[in-house]
Amino acid sequence: MPNRRRRRRIKMPPAMEGFKPFGIPMRELEHVVLLFEEYEAIRLADYVNLTQEEAAQKMEISRPTFTRIYDKARKNVAKAFVEGKAVIIEGGTYTSDDFWYRCNNCHETIITMKPAKKCRKCDSGDIIQLNHPENSKET
């Protein structure tokens, strides 16, 4: 019987919901899903330039698990680039210390320690939660 799937620690949400090829309407595109933990693996390894061991420690997972997540993320991004597909960043098995929101009015990404009702930038109540409550650590 396989081990239970552990939640991966994610520090912050992506600044965007995904990417799409230039000049093609989204409704005409197929897409590839990049999970939050796959995004975090690419961010830590390629953007922050951590070793896989250091990145695995940040995500609170083993180094082999980090390698599997990172390889899957790279393959998904490569598939999207080569096949001209959009990349949607969503879902996964993760945990975070904060609550993540995006304002539908000004598109600001909001990271708070407590649940929010309004956008800090434009005071709009039209915000959506990016991470699910069960994926955020309640304090």
N, C-alpha and C positions, 0 to 999 in steps of 0.2 A: 504494500500500500504506500503511495507517495506521501511525502511530508506535506503538511498544510502550507498553503501559500502565504508567506509573510508579507506584510505591508512594507513598501519601500519608502524611506523618508525623502520627501520633496521639500526643498527650501523655499522656492518661490514659483509662481505660475509663469508661463510664457507671456511675453508682452502682446502676443497676437493669438488668434484662434487657429491660424494655419497659414498656408501659402498656396498660391495658384499660379499657373503659367501666365505670363503676360499676354494680353490681347485675346484671351479666350473667355467667354462668359462662363461663370461658375456652373450654370445649369447644363452646359454642354460637356462638363468634365466628369470623369470618374475620379475617385479619390482614394488615398491611402490613409489609414488611421495610424497616427503616431501617439502612443500612450504617454501619459505624463511622465512615467518613470523612464521611458525611452528618451524623451526630450531632456530630462534631467541628466541622464547618462551622457548624452552628446554635449550638453552644457558643461558638465564637470570635466570630461575628458578633453574636449576640443576647444572650448572657449576659456575655461578657467585653467586648463592645461595641467590637471592633476594626473598622477599615475592612476592606473586602474585600482591599485590597492587603496590609495588615498580616497578616491571617489567612492569605492565600495564602503569604506568606513563612514563617509559622510551620509550615504544612503542607508546605512545600518544593515548591509547585506554582505554575503561572502563575495570574495573576489571572483570565483567562477560564475556566480549568479550575475554579478555586474557585467562580466564578459559576455554572457548570453544576451542580456538586455541590450548592451551596447551594439553587439553584432546585428541583432534584429532591427535596431533603430537605423543603423547605417544601411542595411538592405532595403528598408522601407523608403528611406530618403533617396537612395540610388534608383529604386524602381520608379518613384515619382518623377525624378529628373529625366530618366531615360525614356519613360513611356508617356511623358507629358501629363501627369496626373496631379491633382491638387493634394496637399498634405493637410489633414485635419488633426489638430492636437486635442485629444480628449480621453477620458477614462483611464482605467488601469487599476492596479492594486497598490495604493499608496496611502501615506499618512502625512499630515502637516501640522505644524503648531499654530497656524494662522487660518483665518477665513479669507477666501479670495472672492472678489466680486468684479464685475465689469459693468460700467454704466452704459446703458443703451442710448443715452442722450449725447454724452461727450466722449464716450469710448475709453474713459480712464480706467485703468486697472487699480483696484483698491485692495490693499492687504491690511487686515485688522486683527487684533487679538480677540475681539468680541464680535458677535453678529452685528451687521450694519443694516440700517433701513434706508439710508440716503447716500448719495454720492458726495464725497468731501469737496470735490472741485466745483460742481454745478448745482448741488443741493437737490438733484432730481431723485425721485423715489423709484425710477425705472432702472433698477439694477438687478443683475442675475448673479447667482452664486456659481462660481466656476468649479469649486471643489465641493463635494457632497458632505453634508454634516457628519456622516459616519467616517469620512476620511480626514476630518479635522479633529484634533485633540481638544476635547472640552476641558476648560479650566475652571 
